[in-house]
Amino acid sequence: MLGHESPVRTWAVLPVFVVAVALVAVVALLLLIVATIVLFGRIRRVTLLRVPYLLWVIYAAALNLAIWQLN
């Protein structure tokens, strides 16, 4: 049956794909946060406000990576 996936197989593989896409999005977000910190480094308030956000996104990326590896 070419072109016809089993619904069970599709639903079993979909969460792994979604977690991988989320990991790519979080890594892109990390790069943008770092770029913002570098570009606005002269403005001390902006930099200081971004550091906790950067740490939170690093934590989220680590959790996402752990979930992806466990699947």
C-alpha positions as CSV (number, residue, x, y, z in Angstrom):
1,M,0.0,0.0,0.0
2,L,2.1,2.8,-1.3
3,G,1.1,6.2,-0.1
4,H,-1.1,4.9,2.8
5,E,0.4,5.2,6.2
6,S,-1.0,3.3,9.1
7,P,-2.8,5.7,11.5
8,V,-1.1,4.0,14.4
9,R,2.3,4.5,12.9
10,T,1.6,8.1,12.0
11,W,0.5,9.0,15.5
12,A,3.4,7.1,17.0
13,V,6.0,9.1,14.9
14,L,4.3,12.5,15.0
15,P,5.3,13.4,18.6
16,V,9.0,12.7,17.9
17,F,8.8,15.0,14.8
18,V,7.0,17.7,16.8
19,V,9.6,17.7,19.5
20,A,12.4,17.9,16.9
21,V,10.7,20.9,15.3
22,A,10.3,22.5,18.7
23,L,14.0,22.0,19.4
24,V,14.9,23.7,16.2
25,A,12.6,26.6,17.1
26,V,14.2,26.9,20.6
27,V,17.7,26.9,19.2
28,A,16.7,29.7,16.7
29,L,15.2,31.6,19.6
30,L,18.5,31.2,21.6
31,L,20.5,32.6,18.6
32,L,18.2,35.6,18.4
33,I,18.4,36.3,22.1
34,V,22.2,36.2,22.0
35,A,22.2,38.5,18.9
36,T,19.9,40.9,20.8
37,I,22.3,40.9,23.8
38,V,25.3,41.5,21.6
39,L,23.7,44.2,19.4
40,F,22.2,46.1,22.4
41,G,25.2,45.5,24.7
42,R,25.8,49.2,25.1
43,I,22.3,49.7,26.6
44,R,22.8,48.1,30.0
45,R,19.1,47.7,30.9
46,V,18.3,45.8,27.8
47,T,21.2,43.4,28.3
48,L,20.3,42.9,31.9
49,L,16.7,42.1,31.1
50,R,17.6,39.6,28.5
51,V,19.9,37.5,30.7
52,P,17.2,35.8,32.8
53,Y,15.2,35.2,29.5
54,L,18.3,33.6,28.0
55,L,18.8,31.3,31.0
56,W,15.1,30.3,30.9
57,V,15.3,29.5,27.2
58,I,18.5,27.5,27.8
59,Y,16.6,25.5,30.4
60,A,13.7,24.9,28.0
61,A,16.1,23.8,25.3
62,A,17.7,21.3,27.7
63,L,14.3,19.9,28.7
64,N,13.3,19.7,25.0
65,L,16.6,17.9,24.1
66,A,16.1,15.4,27.0
67,I,12.6,14.6,25.9
68,W,13.8,14.2,22.3
69,Q,16.6,11.8,23.3
70,L,14.3,9.7,25.6
71,N,11.9,9.2,22.7
